[in-house]
């Protein structure tokens, strides 16, 4: 699993981009792109948590 091919590659940038998406001065097209990028980033995060849970259940 890697964030290397994503526009957002870490949590700090994800937080900044989220705030930009909420900013009324950000163009609608840019907000949509940020939303897509955040969904990709968060999807990898969520998948990572699922894999950790699965591994812990195997050991439990």
VENQUI-V791822 format. One record per helix or strand of 2 or more residues. SS is the DSSP state (A for helix, B for strand). FROM is the first residue (numbers start at 1). TO is the last residue. If there is no record, write none. Layout:
ss=SS from=FROM to=TO
ss=SS from=FROM to=TO
This chain:
ss=A from=11 to=22
ss=A from=28 to=59
